[in-house]
């Protein structure tokens, strides 16, 4: 367990939400953005515009991801007709959905493209609503670059989980990435000492897991894979914050992405 940076004999699980240094109860100052150390609590947070009309607290990645998913669904309907459902056999779902045999035959792109396809408007609406809520929370909290890193790792981990449990079933949807955002938000909230928010997110994760295991035709592997991938990605980020080494975060996320893709290829080839 880490020890307070001002009181080395006191163990603590709480870190300053600004600088990441571990702090004990005597050194904690509660702020709207989490617990802060004495030095950081005296600082005023300044927000500078990166480009006109866009601040560091914006959510450009969240908006872009929602737009891409919506555009992909419109393309599904245009290409396959009707609601482009799994049973109906939408053309894009068959050509770009995740399936072990096709990945093993060289369609590696399905690991990514499947995460932007959806089996009907309700499937899309539920995922995009969750992405909007979690994106506004997490992207504002950790920044756009980190948010995208978590999203990509969660998406790839979701594909690996789906291939592990259902390699011969066509799987589509952003749910793996969504579950990863949930677990990442939980880990980051705990790391920054925002226990109330962490409890709310944890309850939300439990509800979604109950839904995953109780409703048929849901990719259990995809959800669990994304959940694990997002949590590990968030741990990499929080570790980088504590050590103040952003390069370590980037390297860790790249390694996670590479391992999940390699794992998917191995699983697909052995299915």
HELIX and SHEET records of a PDB file:
HELIX    1   1 UNK A   25  UNK A   27  5                                   3    
HELIX    2   2 UNK A   38  UNK A   41  1                                   4    
HELIX    3   3 UNK A   60  UNK A   80  1                                  21    
HELIX    4   4 UNK A   91  UNK A   96  1                                   6    
HELIX    5   5 UNK A  100  UNK A  104  1                                   5    
HELIX    6   6 UNK A  110  UNK A  113  1                                   4    
HELIX    7   7 UNK A  114  UNK A  116  5                                   3    
HELIX    8   8 UNK A  121  UNK A  142  1                                  22    
HELIX    9   9 UNK A  144  UNK A  165  1                                  22    
HELIX   10  10 UNK A  175  UNK A  191  1                                  17    
HELIX   11  11 UNK A  195  UNK A  214  1                                  20    
HELIX   12  12 UNK A  220  UNK A  243  1                                  24    
HELIX   13  13 UNK A  246  UNK A  270  1                                  25    
SHEET    1   A 2 UNK A  29  UNK A  31  0                                        
SHEET    2   A 2 UNK A  34  UNK A  36 -1                                        
SHEET    1   B 2 UNK A  49  UNK A  51  0                                        
SHEET    2   B 2 UNK A  54  UNK A  55 -1                                        
END                                                                             
